[in-house]
Amino acid sequence: MQVYMGTEINELDVYYTWDNSFPDNHYPKYTSQLMILKDAFELRVITYRDGKPIGMLLPIPVTELKKGRERNKSKLINYENRVISNINGK
């Protein structure tokens, strides 16, 4: 299963982790679709602009990503009242 992400605001960098740690600008930067790791429980995402955090940490359980795959009707996932643009499991 692949995960695609995007931001609604231009010029933001997205950093992520699968290992339950706090992603910062020293973690992998999202540049193309991600494959969900076999033992992953949660995708954690945060956005940065000009080297500074600009958004809140967003933990997304893998179960929610898989639900997005099952729906596959929209490129939006609403998780805990936060809409994440262009996260879609395929």
C-alpha positions in Angstrom: 0.0 0.0 0.0 1.3 3.5 -0.9 0.7 6.7 0.9 0.6 10.1 -1.0 0.8 13.4 0.9 0.5 17.0 0.0 -0.1 20.3 1.7 -2.6 23.0 1.1 0.0 25.7 1.7 2.9 26.1 -0.8 6.5 26.0 0.2 6.1 23.6 3.2 8.4 20.7 3.7 6.8 17.5 5.1 8.8 15.2 7.4 7.7 11.9 8.6 8.5 8.8 10.7 7.0 5.3 11.1 8.9 4.6 14.4 6.7 6.4 16.9 9.4 9.2 17.4 8.9 12.9 16.9 9.8 13.7 13.2 11.7 16.9 12.7 13.8 18.3 9.9 16.5 15.6 10.5 14.0 12.8 9.6 13.1 11.8 6.1 11.5 14.5 4.0 8.5 13.5 2.0 9.3 13.7 -1.7 7.3 10.9 -3.3 4.8 8.2 -2.3 5.6 6.1 0.7 5.2 2.4 1.2 3.8 1.4 4.6 6.3 -0.5 6.5 5.3 -4.1 7.4 5.3 -3.5 11.2 4.3 0.1 11.2 1.6 1.2 13.6 1.5 4.9 12.9 2.6 7.5 10.5 3.7 10.7 12.2 3.9 13.8 10.0 4.9 17.5 10.7 5.5 20.4 8.3 8.3 22.9 8.3 9.0 26.2 6.5 12.4 27.7 6.3 13.8 25.2 8.8 11.1 25.9 11.5 8.1 23.8 12.5 5.0 25.4 11.1 2.4 22.8 12.0 1.3 20.4 14.7 2.5 16.9 14.9 -0.1 14.7 13.2 -0.1 11.0 14.2 -2.1 8.9 11.8 -2.7 5.3 12.6 -2.1 2.8 9.8 -5.6 1.6 10.3 -6.9 5.0 9.2 -4.7 4.9 6.1 -6.1 1.6 5.2 -9.6 2.9 5.7 -8.7 5.6 3.1 -7.7 2.9 0.8 -11.0 1.1 1.3 -13.0 4.3 0.7 -10.7 5.6 -2.1 -13.5 8.0 -3.0 -11.7 11.1 -1.8 -8.2 12.4 -1.5 -9.0 13.8 1.9 -8.9 12.0 5.2 -10.6 13.5 8.2 -8.8 12.3 11.3 -9.6 13.6 14.7 -11.3 16.7 13.1 -8.2 17.5 11.1 -8.4 17.3 7.4 -5.2 16.1 5.8 -5.0 17.1 2.1 -4.0 14.5 -0.4 -3.2 11.6 1.9 -4.5 8.6 0.1 -3.6 4.9 0.5 -3.6 3.0 -2.7 
